[in-house]
């Protein structure tokens, strides 16, 4: 991956321990390993993701969806 290329996103949030990075773009939420930047998980929602929050123990991620 070329890190000089911009990554378009709506919001991004590191996990509390810093192991993961959640990035939302439109209605997609992608979880990356923050050290290697490999894709760990991807979620697709019916609405646009407007905010992302991690649980205190980093076991859960909350995606806040905007209104229609």
Biopython code that builds the backbone (N, CA, C, O; Angstrom):
import numpy as np
from Bio.PDB.StructureBuilder import StructureBuilder

atoms = [
    (1, "UNK", "N", (0.841, -1.169, 0.000)),
    (1, "UNK", "CA", (0.000, 0.000, 0.000)),
    (1, "UNK", "C", (0.891, 1.238, 0.000)),
    (1, "UNK", "O", (1.903, 1.297, 0.698)),
    (2, "UNK", "N", (0.499, 2.201, -0.781)),
    (2, "UNK", "CA", (1.224, 3.455, -0.858)),
    (2, "UNK", "C", (0.590, 4.433, 0.126)),
    (2, "UNK", "O", (-0.549, 4.858, -0.072)),
    (3, "UNK", "N", (1.306, 4.789, 1.169)),
    (3, "UNK", "CA", (0.746, 5.639, 2.217)),
    (3, "UNK", "C", (0.728, 7.113, 1.832)),
    (3, "UNK", "O", (0.294, 7.946, 2.628)),
    (4, "UNK", "N", (1.186, 7.452, 0.641)),
    (4, "UNK", "CA", (1.099, 8.840, 0.208)),
    (4, "UNK", "C", (-0.238, 9.123, -0.457)),
    (4, "UNK", "O", (-0.596, 10.286, -0.644)),
    (5, "UNK", "N", (-0.986, 8.081, -0.818)),
    (5, "UNK", "CA", (-2.299, 8.256, -1.417)),
    (5, "UNK", "C", (-3.331, 8.529, -0.325)),
    (5, "UNK", "O", (-3.359, 7.821, 0.681)),
    (6, "UNK", "N", (-4.171, 9.538, -0.505)),
    (6, "UNK", "CA", (-5.193, 9.815, 0.516)),
    (6, "UNK", "C", (-6.264, 8.732, 0.527)),
    (6, "UNK", "O", (-6.611, 8.173, -0.513)),
    (7, "UNK", "N", (-6.777, 8.446, 1.703)),
    (7, "UNK", "CA", (-7.863, 7.482, 1.864)),
    (7, "UNK", "C", (-9.114, 8.275, 2.221)),
    (7, "UNK", "O", (-9.179, 8.855, 3.305)),
    (8, "UNK", "N", (-10.111, 8.317, 1.334)),
    (8, "UNK", "CA", (-11.326, 9.076, 1.661)),
    (8, "UNK", "C", (-12.115, 8.357, 2.765)),
    (8, "UNK", "O", (-12.314, 7.144, 2.699)),
    (9, "UNK", "N", (-12.556, 9.104, 3.766)),
    (9, "UNK", "CA", (-13.312, 8.498, 4.846)),
    (9, "UNK", "C", (-14.197, 9.537, 5.522)),
    (9, "UNK", "O", (-13.947, 10.740, 5.437)),
    (10, "UNK", "N", (-15.223, 9.055, 6.187)),
    (10, "UNK", "CA", (-16.125, 9.924, 6.948)),
    (10, "UNK", "C", (-15.607, 10.112, 8.368)),
    (10, "UNK", "O", (-15.548, 11.236, 8.867)),
    (11, "UNK", "N", (-15.232, 9.012, 9.021)),
    (11, "UNK", "CA", (-14.673, 9.092, 10.360)),
    (11, "UNK", "C", (-13.738, 7.921, 10.598)),
    (11, "UNK", "O", (-13.849, 6.887, 9.939)),
    (12, "UNK", "N", (-12.831, 8.079, 11.523)),
    (12, "UNK", "CA", (-11.871, 7.044, 11.879)),
    (12, "UNK", "C", (-11.647, 7.083, 13.381)),
    (12, "UNK", "O", (-11.686, 8.148, 13.998)),
    (13, "UNK", "N", (-11.412, 5.909, 13.965)),
    (13, "UNK", "CA", (-11.234, 5.823, 15.415)),
    (13, "UNK", "C", (-10.313, 4.645, 15.742)),
    (13, "UNK", "O", (-10.576, 3.507, 15.355)),
    (14, "UNK", "N", (-9.229, 4.942, 16.461)),
    (14, "UNK", "CA", (-8.369, 3.875, 16.965)),
    (14, "UNK", "C", (-9.044, 3.220, 18.160)),
    (14, "UNK", "O", (-9.761, 3.876, 18.916)),
    (15, "UNK", "N", (-8.810, 1.919, 18.325)),
    (15, "UNK", "CA", (-9.295, 1.239, 19.518)),
    (15, "UNK", "C", (-8.548, 1.775, 20.728)),
    (15, "UNK", "O", (-7.496, 2.397, 20.578)),
    (16, "UNK", "N", (-9.073, 1.547, 21.918)),
    (16, "UNK", "CA", (-8.492, 2.102, 23.137)),
    (16, "UNK", "C", (-7.065, 1.612, 23.378)),
    (16, "UNK", "O", (-6.229, 2.367, 23.873)),
    (17, "UNK", "N", (-6.785, 0.372, 23.038)),
    (17, "UNK", "CA", (-5.440, -0.174, 23.198)),
    (17, "UNK", "C", (-4.544, 0.142, 22.000)),
    (17, "UNK", "O", (-3.332, -0.063, 22.056)),
    (18, "UNK", "N", (-5.143, 0.641, 20.917)),
    (18, "UNK", "CA", (-4.382, 1.029, 19.735)),
    (18, "UNK", "C", (-4.097, -0.098, 18.768)),
    (18, "UNK", "O", (-3.336, 0.093, 17.820)),
    (19, "UNK", "N", (-4.688, -1.280, 18.978)),
    (19, "UNK", "CA", (-4.421, -2.418, 18.105)),
    (19, "UNK", "C", (-5.194, -2.360, 16.793)),
    (19, "UNK", "O", (-4.748, -2.907, 15.785)),
    (20, "UNK", "N", (-6.349, -1.701, 16.798)),
    (20, "UNK", "CA", (-7.213, -1.667, 15.627)),
    (20, "UNK", "C", (-7.541, -0.233, 15.236)),
    (20, "UNK", "O", (-7.474, 0.687, 16.052)),
    (21, "UNK", "N", (-7.896, -0.069, 13.966)),
    (21, "UNK", "CA", (-8.337, 1.211, 13.433)),
    (21, "UNK", "C", (-9.629, 0.971, 12.668)),
    (21, "UNK", "O", (-9.667, 0.160, 11.743)),
    (22, "UNK", "N", (-10.682, 1.671, 13.052)),
    (22, "UNK", "CA", (-11.974, 1.579, 12.366)),
    (22, "UNK", "C", (-12.125, 2.798, 11.467)),
    (22, "UNK", "O", (-11.999, 3.935, 11.922)),
    (23, "UNK", "N", (-12.395, 2.555, 10.189)),
    (23, "UNK", "CA", (-12.572, 3.637, 9.224)),
    (23, "UNK", "C", (-13.912, 3.446, 8.530)),
    (23, "UNK", "O", (-14.216, 2.357, 8.044)),
    (24, "UNK", "N", (-14.715, 4.514, 8.485)),
    (24, "UNK", "CA", (-15.997, 4.435, 7.788)),
    (24, "UNK", "C", (-15.949, 5.305, 6.537)),
    (24, "UNK", "O", (-15.353, 6.382, 6.513)),
    (25, "UNK", "N", (-16.590, 4.798, 5.520)),
    (25, "UNK", "CA", (-16.715, 5.507, 4.244)),
    (25, "UNK", "C", (-18.099, 5.176, 3.708)),
    (25, "UNK", "O", (-18.364, 4.041, 3.311)),
    (26, "UNK", "N", (-18.973, 6.164, 3.698)),
    (26, "UNK", "CA", (-20.344, 5.917, 3.245)),
    (26, "UNK", "C", (-21.043, 4.968, 4.199)),
    (26, "UNK", "O", (-21.134, 5.234, 5.398)),
    (27, "UNK", "N", (-21.533, 3.863, 3.667)),
    (27, "UNK", "CA", (-22.224, 2.885, 4.501)),
    (27, "UNK", "C", (-21.333, 1.698, 4.865)),
    (27, "UNK", "O", (-21.837, 0.676, 5.332)),
    (28, "UNK", "N", (-20.027, 1.813, 4.662)),
    (28, "UNK", "CA", (-19.092, 0.734, 4.973)),
    (28, "UNK", "C", (-18.245, 1.085, 6.187)),
    (28, "UNK", "O", (-17.817, 2.227, 6.352)),
    (29, "UNK", "N", (-18.011, 0.094, 7.029)),
    (29, "UNK", "CA", (-17.110, 0.221, 8.163)),
    (29, "UNK", "C", (-16.065, -0.874, 8.045)),
    (29, "UNK", "O", (-16.401, -2.057, 7.978)),
    (30, "UNK", "N", (-14.812, -0.487, 8.020)),
    (30, "UNK", "CA", (-13.724, -1.438, 7.866)),
    (30, "UNK", "C", (-12.822, -1.350, 9.079)),
    (30, "UNK", "O", (-12.451, -0.259, 9.513)),
    (31, "UNK", "N", (-12.468, -2.513, 9.626)),
    (31, "UNK", "CA", (-11.573, -2.608, 10.766)),
    (31, "UNK", "C", (-10.218, -3.079, 10.252)),
    (31, "UNK", "O", (-10.126, -4.109, 9.584)),
    (32, "UNK", "N", (-9.158, -2.317, 10.568)),
    (32, "UNK", "CA", (-7.803, -2.643, 10.151)),
    (32, "UNK", "C", (-6.935, -2.952, 11.366)),
    (32, "UNK", "O", (-7.164, -2.420, 12.452)),
    (33, "UNK", "N", (-5.946, -3.809, 11.177)),
    (33, "UNK", "CA", (-4.880, -3.977, 12.153)),
    (33, "UNK", "C", (-4.030, -2.718, 12.058)),
    (33, "UNK", "O", (-3.532, -2.396, 10.980)),
    (34, "UNK", "N", (-3.855, -2.007, 13.153)),
    (34, "UNK", "CA", (-3.185, -0.710, 13.084)),
    (34, "UNK", "C", (-1.678, -0.827, 12.854)),
    (34, "UNK", "O", (-1.048, 0.143, 12.431)),
    (35, "UNK", "N", (-1.096, -1.982, 13.122)),
    (35, "UNK", "CA", (0.341, -2.139, 12.931)),
    (35, "UNK", "C", (0.694, -2.494, 11.485)),
    (35, "UNK", "O", (1.637, -1.941, 10.920)),
    (36, "UNK", "N", (-0.061, -3.413, 10.891)),
    (36, "UNK", "CA", (0.240, -3.862, 9.524)),
    (36, "UNK", "C", (-0.718, -3.281, 8.492)),
    (36, "UNK", "O", (-0.490, -3.426, 7.291)),
    (37, "UNK", "N", (-1.781, -2.629, 8.940)),
    (37, "UNK", "CA", (-2.833, -2.053, 8.107)),
    (37, "UNK", "C", (-3.502, -3.102, 7.217)),
    (37, "UNK", "O", (-3.940, -2.792, 6.109)),
    (38, "UNK", "N", (-3.579, -4.340, 7.702)),
    (38, "UNK", "CA", (-4.317, -5.378, 6.989)),
    (38, "UNK", "C", (-5.782, -5.307, 7.408)),
    (38, "UNK", "O", (-6.106, -4.989, 8.552)),
    (39, "UNK", "N", (-6.657, -5.610, 6.454)),
    (39, "UNK", "CA", (-8.096, -5.562, 6.710)),
    (39, "UNK", "C", (-8.487, -6.768, 7.559)),
    (39, "UNK", "O", (-8.251, -7.912, 7.169)),
    (40, "UNK", "N", (-9.082, -6.508, 8.712)),
    (40, "UNK", "CA", (-9.510, -7.573, 9.617)),
    (40, "UNK", "C", (-10.983, -7.934, 9.415)),
    (40, "UNK", "O", (-11.346, -9.110, 9.439)),
    (41, "UNK", "N", (-11.823, -6.927, 9.217)),
    (41, "UNK", "CA", (-13.261, -7.146, 9.091)),
    (41, "UNK", "C", (-13.889, -5.990, 8.346)),
    (41, "UNK", "O", (-13.404, -4.861, 8.418)),
    (42, "UNK", "N", (-14.981, -6.269, 7.621)),
    (42, "UNK", "CA", (-15.698, -5.207, 6.933)),
    (42, "UNK", "C", (-17.192, -5.416, 7.120)),
    (42, "UNK", "O", (-17.694, -6.535, 7.015)),
    (43, "UNK", "N", (-17.892, -4.325, 7.399)),
    (43, "UNK", "CA", (-19.338, -4.350, 7.607)),
    (43, "UNK", "C", (-19.982, -3.370, 6.638)),
    (43, "UNK", "O", (-19.428, -2.309, 6.351)),
    (44, "UNK", "N", (-21.162, -3.736, 6.138)),
    (44, "UNK", "CA", (-21.932, -2.862, 5.252)),
    (44, "UNK", "C", (-23.296, -2.645, 5.894)),
    (44, "UNK", "O", (-23.971, -3.599, 6.279)),
    (45, "UNK", "N", (-23.693, -1.376, 6.004)),
    (45, "UNK", "CA", (-24.929, -0.998, 6.673)),
    (45, "UNK", "C", (-25.907, -0.388, 5.672)),
    (45, "UNK", "O", (-25.495, 0.040, 4.594)),
    (46, "UNK", "N", (-27.207, -0.342, 6.016)),
    (46, "UNK", "CA", (-28.193, 0.246, 5.100)),
    (46, "UNK", "C", (-28.109, 1.763, 5.011)),
    (46, "UNK", "O", (-28.577, 2.345, 4.032)),
    (47, "UNK", "N", (-27.516, 2.423, 6.020)),
    (47, "UNK", "CA", (-27.393, 3.881, 6.043)),
    (47, "UNK", "C", (-25.939, 4.284, 6.214)),
    (47, "UNK", "O", (-25.075, 3.444, 6.465)),
    (48, "UNK", "N", (-25.679, 5.568, 6.077)),
    (48, "UNK", "CA", (-24.328, 6.112, 6.204)),
    (48, "UNK", "C", (-23.857, 6.059, 7.653)),
    (48, "UNK", "O", (-24.600, 6.410, 8.570)),
    (49, "UNK", "N", (-22.624, 5.619, 7.850)),
    (49, "UNK", "CA", (-22.014, 5.601, 9.180)),
    (49, "UNK", "C", (-21.507, 7.015, 9.471)),
    (49, "UNK", "O", (-20.697, 7.556, 8.718)),
    (50, "UNK", "N", (-21.985, 7.607, 10.562)),
    (50, "UNK", "CA", (-21.602, 8.977, 10.890)),
    (50, "UNK", "C", (-20.605, 9.058, 12.041)),
    (50, "UNK", "O", (-19.934, 10.078, 12.197)),
    (51, "UNK", "N", (-20.495, 8.007, 12.847)),
    (51, "UNK", "CA", (-19.539, 7.998, 13.953)),
    (51, "UNK", "C", (-19.217, 6.556, 14.334)),
    (51, "UNK", "O", (-20.000, 5.640, 14.081)),
    (52, "UNK", "N", (-18.053, 6.376, 14.946)),
    (52, "UNK", "CA", (-17.598, 5.059, 15.380)),
    (52, "UNK", "C", (-17.054, 5.194, 16.795)),
    (52, "UNK", "O", (-16.322, 6.138, 17.093)),
    (53, "UNK", "N", (-17.410, 4.253, 17.669)),
    (53, "UNK", "CA", (-16.905, 4.225, 19.049)),
    (53, "UNK", "C", (-16.547, 2.785, 19.411)),
    (53, "UNK", "O", (-17.217, 1.843, 18.988)),
    (54, "UNK", "N", (-15.490, 2.629, 20.195)),
    (54, "UNK", "CA", (-15.034, 1.323, 20.675)),
    (54, "UNK", "C", (-15.492, 1.116, 22.112)),
    (54, "UNK", "O", (-15.615, 2.076, 22.873)),
    (55, "UNK", "N", (-15.745, -0.144, 22.487)),
    (55, "UNK", "CA", (-16.021, -0.467, 23.886)),
    (55, "UNK", "C", (-14.725, -0.326, 24.681)),
    (55, "UNK", "O", (-13.646, -0.378, 24.091)),
    (56, "UNK", "N", (-14.798, -0.150, 26.002)),
    (56, "UNK", "CA", (-13.581, 0.031, 26.799)),
    (56, "UNK", "C", (-12.575, -1.114, 26.687)),
    (56, "UNK", "O", (-11.370, -0.896, 26.805)),
    (57, "UNK", "N", (-13.073, -2.347, 26.456)),
    (57, "UNK", "CA", (-12.161, -3.488, 26.339)),
    (57, "UNK", "C", (-11.806, -3.821, 24.885)),
    (57, "UNK", "O", (-11.138, -4.824, 24.633)),
    (58, "UNK", "N", (-12.238, -3.007, 23.937)),
    (58, "UNK", "CA", (-11.944, -3.168, 22.501)),
    (58, "UNK", "C", (-12.547, -4.426, 21.876)),
    (58, "UNK", "O", (-12.157, -4.808, 20.773)),
    (59, "UNK", "N", (-13.485, -5.075, 22.559)),
    (59, "UNK", "CA", (-14.123, -6.267, 21.994)),
    (59, "UNK", "C", (-15.276, -5.931, 21.065)),
    (59, "UNK", "O", (-15.681, -6.763, 20.254)),
    (60, "UNK", "N", (-15.813, -4.712, 21.174)),
    (60, "UNK", "CA", (-16.958, -4.309, 20.367)),
    (60, "UNK", "C", (-16.719, -2.939, 19.758)),
    (60, "UNK", "O", (-16.030, -2.092, 20.327)),
    (61, "UNK", "N", (-17.308, -2.745, 18.585)),
    (61, "UNK", "CA", (-17.262, -1.432, 17.953)),
    (61, "UNK", "C", (-18.710, -1.033, 17.657)),
    (61, "UNK", "O", (-19.506, -1.852, 17.197)),
    (62, "UNK", "N", (-19.037, 0.220, 17.923)),
    (62, "UNK", "CA", (-20.375, 0.720, 17.682)),
    (62, "UNK", "C", (-20.348, 1.652, 16.478)),
    (62, "UNK", "O", (-19.561, 2.597, 16.432)),
    (63, "UNK", "N", (-21.196, 1.385, 15.521)),
    (63, "UNK", "CA", (-21.331, 2.249, 14.346)),
    (63, "UNK", "C", (-22.632, 3.020, 14.488)),
    (63, "UNK", "O", (-23.702, 2.427, 14.622)),
    (64, "UNK", "N", (-22.537, 4.339, 14.459)),
    (64, "UNK", "CA", (-23.708, 5.203, 14.571)),
    (64, "UNK", "C", (-24.131, 5.591, 13.176)),
    (64, "UNK", "O", (-23.343, 6.148, 12.412)),
    (65, "UNK", "N", (-25.386, 5.295, 12.838)),
    (65, "UNK", "CA", (-25.893, 5.543, 11.489)),
    (65, "UNK", "C", (-26.685, 6.829, 11.455)),
    (65, "UNK", "O", (-27.420, 7.145, 12.390)),
    (66, "UNK", "N", (-26.531, 7.574, 10.368)),
    (66, "UNK", "CA", (-27.269, 8.816, 10.194)),
    (66, "UNK", "C", (-28.706, 8.552, 9.804)),
    (66, "UNK", "O", (-29.079, 7.437, 9.441)),
    (67, "UNK", "N", (-29.508, 9.607, 9.887)),
    (67, "UNK", "CA", (-30.919, 9.487, 9.516)),
    (67, "UNK", "C", (-31.051, 9.617, 7.999)),
    (67, "UNK", "O", (-30.169, 10.141, 7.318)),
    (68, "UNK", "N", (-32.187, 9.120, 7.493)),
    (68, "UNK", "CA", (-32.481, 9.254, 6.061)),
    (68, "UNK", "C", (-32.692, 10.707, 5.727)),
    (68, "UNK", "O", (-32.953, 11.044, 4.572)),
]
sb = StructureBuilder()
sb.init_structure("model")
sb.init_model(0)
sb.init_chain("A")
sb.init_seg("    ")
for serial, (resi, resn, name, xyz) in enumerate(atoms, 1):
    if name == "N":
        sb.init_residue(resn, " ", resi, " ")
    sb.init_atom(name, np.array(xyz, "f"), 0.0, 1.0, " ", f" {name:<3s}", serial, name[0])
structure = sb.get_structure()
